């Protein structure tokens, strides 16, 4: 099982502090960096900062998020040279919200019109050595739709998937049954307040189990259950600790 940790690029200092914390946990092999237009640091810039001795303390694989809507199909991808200099070998392609985005990942809605599949094809054609992951949203519409959409992305050149966070292991297990043999990083994110839960339910249409509790102990226990599932079924883990003290959360999971 491989583990990727998401670090939101709010500032260089936040990125470097997160990388230093991650370096304490040998289980973490990758750092994902979302691309959020409300922050001044773009995802590829953040990977460059951390990869150039920027406080990471040890070597990680860096996975920048690329918003398909930001790259015109008729223009060559502009960051190939930076990718080569930084040794970036993996990317996560998302649709990308319009400029009014407020979330840290793709936020709901059907995004086939945003050019995700054509962008994956274009990226794979221009950079065949890059491993492309496609975003996976279990709350978008229904299971059949999402599985068909994942197949389109796979046919376009995606070699794996990274999911929105699951908060109910039973739903994750249903999807996992259909994705056996695929390279999938299953997402999980701690939710420590009822207002944060309501945000996920209203904004992302996320599903929580009846026994959910908005406290650190429940979220760590749930994260361990997801980790055990991934380890036992040849899947991988994608951690998104957006609103939690990072080292405390990681110590709870891996300690």
C-alpha positions in Angstrom: 0.0 0.0 0.0 1.2 3.5 -0.9 0.1 6.7 0.9 -0.2 10.2 -0.5 -0.7 13.2 1.7 -2.4 16.4 0.4 -0.8 19.7 1.4 -2.8 22.8 0.5 -0.5 25.6 -0.8 -1.7 28.5 1.4 1.9 29.7 1.6 5.5 28.5 1.3 5.8 28.3 5.1 2.7 26.2 5.4 3.9 23.9 2.6 7.4 23.4 4.1 6.0 22.8 7.6 3.7 20.2 6.2 6.5 18.5 4.3 8.6 18.4 7.5 5.8 16.8 9.4 5.2 14.3 6.6 8.9 13.4 6.6 8.5 11.9 10.1 6.3 9.2 8.7 8.0 6.8 6.3 4.6 5.4 5.3 4.0 8.6 3.3 5.6 8.3 -0.2 3.8 11.1 -2.1 2.6 14.6 -1.6 -0.4 15.8 -3.5 -0.8 19.6 -4.1 -4.2 20.9 -5.1 -4.3 23.8 -7.5 -6.5 26.5 -6.0 -6.8 29.8 -7.8 -7.5 31.7 -4.6 -4.0 31.1 -3.4 -0.9 32.7 -5.1 1.0 29.4 -5.3 0.0 27.1 -8.1 0.3 23.4 -7.7 3.4 22.9 -10.0 5.1 25.9 -8.3 4.6 24.3 -4.9 6.1 21.0 -6.1 9.1 22.9 -7.4 9.5 24.7 -4.1 9.4 21.4 -2.1 11.5 19.5 -4.5 14.3 22.0 -4.6 15.4 21.4 -1.0 12.4 23.4 0.2 12.2 21.8 3.7 10.9 18.4 2.7 13.7 16.8 4.7 13.5 13.6 2.6 12.5 12.6 -0.9 8.8 12.4 -1.9 7.0 11.9 -5.2 5.1 15.1 -5.9 1.7 15.0 -7.6 0.4 18.4 -8.7 -3.3 18.8 -9.5 -4.0 20.2 -13.0 -7.3 21.9 -13.8 -8.3 20.8 -17.3 -10.3 24.1 -17.8 -7.0 26.1 -17.5 -5.2 24.5 -20.5 -6.6 25.4 -24.0 -6.6 22.3 -26.2 -4.9 24.0 -29.1 -1.9 25.2 -27.0 1.0 22.9 -25.9 1.1 22.2 -22.2 3.3 25.0 -20.8 5.0 23.3 -17.8 6.8 20.4 -19.4 10.3 21.9 -18.8 9.5 22.5 -15.1 8.2 19.0 -14.7 11.5 17.6 -16.2 13.6 19.9 -13.9 11.7 18.8 -10.8 11.4 15.2 -11.7 7.6 15.3 -11.6 6.4 11.9 -12.8 2.7 11.9 -11.7 -0.2 14.4 -12.0 -3.8 14.4 -11.0 -6.2 15.8 -13.6 -9.4 17.4 -12.3 -12.0 19.5 -14.1 -11.4 22.6 -12.1 -14.1 24.8 -10.7 -14.9 28.2 -12.2 -13.1 31.2 -10.6 -15.6 31.3 -7.7 -14.4 27.9 -6.4 -14.4 27.5 -2.6 -13.2 23.9 -2.2 -10.0 22.0 -2.0 -10.9 19.4 -4.6 -13.3 19.1 -7.5 -16.7 20.3 -6.2 -19.6 18.4 -7.5 -21.4 18.7 -10.8 -21.1 16.8 -14.0 -17.8 17.9 -15.6 -17.8 16.2 -19.0 -18.2 19.5 -20.7 -15.0 20.9 -18.9 -12.6 19.0 -21.2 -11.2 16.5 -18.6 -11.1 13.5 -21.0 -9.6 15.5 -24.0 -7.1 17.1 -21.6 -6.0 13.6 -20.4 -5.6 12.5 -24.0 -3.6 15.7 -24.9 -1.3 15.3 -21.8 -0.6 11.7 -22.5 0.2 12.4 -26.1 2.6 15.2 -25.3 4.2 13.5 -22.2 3.7 9.7 -22.6 6.1 9.0 -19.7 3.9 10.9 -17.1 1.6 8.8 -15.0 -1.8 10.4 -15.1 -4.4 10.0 -12.3 -8.0 11.0 -12.8 -10.3 12.5 -10.2 -13.0 10.2 -8.9 -16.2 11.6 -7.2 -18.5 9.0 -5.7 -21.1 11.7 -5.0 -21.4 13.1 -8.5 -24.5 11.3 -9.6 -24.7 7.5 -9.3 -22.4 4.5 -9.3 -23.1 3.5 -12.9 -22.4 7.0 -14.2 -19.2 7.4 -12.3 -17.8 4.0 -13.3 -18.5 4.7 -16.9 -16.9 8.1 -16.6 -13.8 6.5 -15.0 -13.6 4.1 -17.9 -13.6 7.0 -20.3 -10.7 8.6 -18.4 -8.9 5.3 -18.4 -9.3 4.9 -22.1 -8.0 8.4 -22.6 -4.8 7.6 -20.9 -5.3 7.7 -17.1 -3.4 4.9 -15.4 -5.2 5.3 -12.0 -7.7 7.2 -9.9 -7.7 9.4 -6.8 -11.0 9.8 -5.1 -12.8 12.4 -3.2 -12.9 11.5 0.5 -15.1 8.7 1.6 -16.7 9.0 5.0 -18.5 5.7 5.0 -16.4 2.5 4.6 -19.4 0.6 3.3 -19.8 2.9 0.3 -16.0 2.7 -0.4 -16.3 -1.1 -0.4 -19.0 -1.0 -3.0 -17.0 1.0 -5.4 -13.9 -1.0 -4.6 -15.6 -4.2 -5.7 -15.9 -2.7 -9.2 -12.4 -1.3 -9.3 -10.4 -4.4 -8.3 -7.1 -4.5 -10.2 -7.1 -0.7 -10.8 -4.5 1.6 -9.2 -6.8 3.6 -6.9 -5.9 6.0 -4.1 -9.0 6.1 -1.8 -9.5 9.5 -0.2 -10.2 10.1 3.4 -10.4 13.5 5.3 -11.1 14.2 9.0 -14.2 16.1 9.8 -14.0 17.6 13.3 -17.1 19.9 13.5 -20.7 19.6 12.7 -20.5 22.7 10.5 -17.8 21.0 8.4 -20.0 17.9 8.1 -22.8 20.1 6.8 -20.5 21.7 4.3 -19.5 18.3 2.9 -23.2 17.2 2.8 -24.5 20.3 1.1 -21.6 21.3 -1.1 -20.4 17.8 -2.1 -23.4 15.7 -1.4 -21.2 13.4 0.8 -22.6 10.5 2.7 -21.8 10.0 6.4 -22.7 6.8 8.4 -25.1 7.1 11.3 -22.4 6.4 13.9 -20.2 9.3 12.6 -18.8 11.5 15.4 -17.2 14.9 14.7 -14.2 14.3 16.9 -10.5 13.3 16.4 -10.8 9.8 17.9 -13.6 8.7 15.6 -11.8 10.2 12.5 -8.5 8.5 13.4 -10.3 5.1 14.0 -12.1 5.5 10.7 -8.8 6.5 8.9 -7.2 3.3 10.3 -10.1 1.2 9.0 -9.7 2.7 5.5 -5.9 2.1 5.7 -6.5 -1.5 6.7 -8.9 -2.0 3.9 -6.5 -0.6 1.3 -3.6 -2.6 2.7 -5.7 -5.8 2.5 -7.0 -5.3 -1.0 -4.0 -4.0 -3.0 -5.3 -0.4 -3.0 -3.7 2.9 -1.8 -4.5 5.7 0.6 -5.0 9.4 -0.1 -5.0 11.6 3.1 -6.6 15.0 3.0 -6.2 16.4 6.5 -7.5 19.9 5.6 -8.7 21.2 9.0 -6.7 19.3 11.7 -3.4 19.6 13.4 -1.4 17.6 10.9 1.2 15.9 13.1 -1.4 14.9 15.7 -3.6 13.3 13.0 -0.7 11.5 11.4 0.6 10.2 14.8 -2.9 8.9 15.5 -3.0 7.0 12.1 0.5 5.6 12.0 1.5 5.6 15.7 
